Amino acid sequence: MALHFLVDEPPTDGPAVADAAPGDEIVITGAEAHHAAVVRRVRVGEEVTVGDGAGVWLTGVVAASAPKRVAVTVTGRTVTEAPTPRLVLAQALAKGDRDELAVQAATELGVDEIVPWQGARSVSRWSGDKAVKGVARWQSIVREAAKQAHRSWVPRVSTPVSVAGLAARAAHARVLVLEPTASVPLSALSIADSAEIVLVVGPEGGIAPDELDALAAAGATAVRLGDTVLRTSTAGPAALAVVNARLGRW
């Protein structure tokens, strides 16, 4: 499989990926050029793919390769529509790197948006500058995971919300709360007619009873994954795998 690169910033030279057509030469600069030329060691004449993270996918041949500038001659172009239904992971903040592991795996498994939320039992706390840095950190993880997975659409990371923000989603989306004590298995639900599916994952200590009540009152459905209790780092990716199979994507 050809190496894939992501160019999601305005170009300093040549056309943008979104506007490029066969025969054009696009230029990769900055950190992505260094990664392509120094880390991945792309060579002149090598076939690669380049995306903009918003559906445009180019195939091309490397015309020049240097640490600060990689040029690619475009040979083909396709545009992929955003997938539907949209898959959203509402991931509770967790200690260590457990939430980051969930974010990375969820991106590889096809999530379209990730919403960090502050659960009552979350050990990790984001506020002020820490929240800004946390979102940026998650977006960086998402970008690299999407590139590694050769995804034409890069998921976005939303600003952190409380349980009230998650409950508000139920007005226009199918909100499914992953709860080990729920009686309904996720695999038994009909989800094909949903425009947006939000999977809510709690922190290490689980979702607090009053939070479960608030989500249920808003119209969310509690579902379980098997008979075991999964970590916050694995519950979301496991649920996404089930949903992908139910939607016929796998």
C-alpha positions in Angstrom: 0.0 0.0 0.0 1.3 3.5 -0.9 2.4 5.8 1.9 -0.2 8.3 2.8 0.2 12.0 3.8 -2.1 14.6 5.2 -2.1 18.2 4.1 -4.7 20.1 6.0 -3.3 23.6 6.1 -3.3 26.3 3.4 -0.4 25.8 1.0 2.5 28.1 0.7 3.2 26.9 -2.8 1.0 25.4 -5.5 -2.7 24.5 -5.3 -4.4 23.2 -2.2 -5.2 19.5 -2.0 -8.9 20.3 -2.1 -8.5 22.1 -5.5 -5.8 19.9 -7.1 -6.5 17.9 -10.2 -4.5 15.3 -12.3 -1.5 17.0 -13.7 -1.1 19.5 -10.9 1.8 19.5 -8.6 1.1 19.8 -4.9 3.7 20.7 -2.3 4.1 19.3 1.2 6.0 21.5 3.6 6.6 21.8 7.4 6.4 18.8 9.7 4.6 16.6 7.2 7.4 17.2 4.6 10.0 16.3 7.2 8.1 13.2 8.1 7.8 12.2 4.5 11.4 12.8 3.5 13.3 12.0 6.6 11.1 9.5 8.6 9.4 7.7 5.8 12.2 8.3 3.2 10.0 8.8 0.2 11.9 8.9 -3.1 11.4 10.5 -6.4 9.2 8.3 -8.6 7.5 6.7 -5.6 3.7 6.5 -5.7 2.0 8.1 -2.7 -1.5 9.3 -1.6 -2.3 12.7 -0.2 -5.5 13.7 1.6 -6.9 16.9 3.1 -8.9 15.2 5.9 -12.2 16.4 4.4 -12.9 13.8 1.8 -10.4 14.7 -1.0 -8.0 11.8 -1.8 -5.2 12.2 -4.3 -2.9 9.7 -5.8 0.4 10.9 -7.2 4.1 10.4 -7.9 6.8 12.1 -5.9 8.6 14.7 -8.1 11.0 16.1 -5.4 11.8 15.0 -1.9 13.7 17.2 0.7 13.2 17.6 4.4 11.4 21.0 4.0 9.7 20.4 0.7 8.1 17.3 -1.0 6.4 17.8 -4.3 3.9 15.3 -5.7 2.5 15.2 -9.2 -1.2 14.3 -9.1 -2.3 11.4 -11.2 -5.7 10.7 -9.8 -8.4 12.3 -7.6 -11.5 11.0 -5.7 -13.9 12.6 -3.3 -15.5 10.6 -0.6 -18.7 11.8 1.0 -18.9 12.1 4.8 -20.1 8.7 6.2 -23.6 8.4 7.6 -24.8 7.8 10.2 -22.2 9.8 12.0 -20.4 8.0 14.8 -19.6 10.0 17.9 -17.6 8.9 20.9 -18.2 10.8 24.1 -15.2 9.8 26.1 -14.9 10.6 29.8 -11.6 12.0 30.9 -9.5 9.4 32.6 -6.2 9.2 34.4 -2.9 8.3 32.7 -3.2 7.7 29.0 -6.4 5.6 29.1 -8.5 8.2 27.4 -5.9 8.8 24.8 -5.7 5.1 24.0 -9.5 5.2 23.5 -9.2 8.2 21.2 -6.5 6.6 19.1 -8.3 3.3 18.6 -11.7 4.9 18.0 -10.2 7.0 15.2 -8.8 3.8 13.5 -12.2 2.2 13.9 -14.1 5.0 12.1 -15.4 7.5 14.6 -16.4 10.8 13.1 -16.2 13.0 16.2 -14.9 12.7 19.7 -16.4 14.6 22.6 -14.4 14.8 25.9 -16.6 15.0 28.9 -16.0 15.6 32.6 -17.7 12.8 34.6 -18.4 13.1 38.3 -16.0 10.2 38.9 -13.3 11.4 36.5 -9.9 11.6 38.2 -8.5 13.8 35.5 -9.8 17.4 35.4 -9.7 19.9 32.6 -10.2 23.6 33.0 -8.8 26.8 31.5 -5.5 26.3 29.7 -5.5 22.6 30.6 -8.7 22.1 28.6 -7.3 23.9 25.6 -4.1 21.8 25.7 -6.1 18.6 26.3 -8.2 19.2 23.2 -5.2 20.0 21.1 -3.4 16.9 22.4 -6.4 14.7 21.5 -6.7 16.3 18.0 -3.0 15.6 17.4 -3.6 11.9 18.3 -6.7 11.8 16.1 -4.8 13.3 13.1 -1.9 10.8 13.3 -4.3 7.9 13.8 -6.4 8.9 10.9 -3.4 9.2 8.7 -2.0 5.8 9.7 -5.4 4.3 9.0 -5.6 5.9 5.6 -8.9 7.7 6.4 -10.2 10.3 3.9 -12.0 12.1 6.7 -10.2 13.2 9.9 -12.5 13.2 13.0 -12.8 16.4 15.0 -12.4 16.8 18.7 -15.1 19.0 20.3 -14.7 21.2 23.3 -15.3 19.4 26.7 -18.8 19.1 28.0 -20.6 18.1 31.1 -23.3 15.4 31.4 -25.8 18.2 30.6 -24.1 18.7 27.3 -24.3 15.0 26.5 -28.0 15.0 27.4 -28.6 17.8 25.0 -27.3 15.6 22.2 -30.3 13.3 22.7 -32.6 15.9 21.1 -31.1 15.1 17.6 -29.0 11.9 18.0 -29.3 8.4 19.2 -27.4 8.4 22.5 -26.2 5.1 23.8 -24.7 4.9 27.2 -22.3 2.0 27.8 -23.3 0.7 31.2 -22.4 -2.8 32.5 -25.6 -3.1 34.5 -27.9 -2.4 31.5 -30.3 -5.1 30.5 -30.1 -4.4 26.7 -27.1 -5.6 24.8 -25.8 -3.1 22.2 -25.8 -5.9 19.5 -29.6 -6.2 19.9 -30.5 -2.6 19.0 -31.7 -1.4 15.6 -29.5 1.6 14.7 -29.5 1.7 10.9 -32.1 4.5 10.8 -30.1 6.9 13.0 -28.5 10.0 11.5 -26.0 10.2 14.4 -25.0 7.7 17.0 -23.4 8.9 20.2 -21.6 6.3 22.3 -21.1 7.5 25.9 -18.2 6.0 27.9 -17.7 6.7 31.6 -14.5 7.2 33.6 -12.7 4.6 35.6 -15.3 4.5 38.4 -18.2 4.3 36.0 -21.0 6.8 35.3 -22.6 8.1 38.5 -26.3 7.2 39.2 -27.5 10.8 38.9 -25.7 11.1 35.6 -27.3 7.9 34.3 -30.7 9.3 35.4 -30.1 12.6 33.6 -29.1 10.9 30.4 -32.1 8.5 30.6 -34.5 11.5 31.2 -33.1 13.1 28.0 -33.9 10.0 26.0 -30.6 8.2 26.0 -30.5 4.3 26.1 -28.3 2.3 28.4 -26.7 -0.6 26.7 -24.1 -3.2 27.7 -21.2 -5.0 26.1 -21.2 -8.7 27.1 -21.0 -9.9 30.6 -17.7 -8.3 31.6 -16.7 -4.8 32.7 -14.4 -3.2 30.2 -11.9 -0.5 30.9 -12.6 3.1 29.8 -9.9 2.7 27.2 -11.5 -0.3 25.6 -15.2 0.1 26.0 -15.6 2.8 23.2 -13.5 0.9 20.6 -15.4 -2.3 21.4 -18.7 -0.6 20.9 -17.6 1.0 17.7 -16.7 -2.5 16.4 -20.2 -3.7 17.2 -21.8 -0.7 15.5 -19.6 -1.1 12.4 -20.7 -4.7 12.0 -24.4 -3.8 12.6 -24.2 -1.1 9.9 -22.6 -3.4 7.4 -19.4 -1.5 7.3 -17.3 -4.5 8.3 
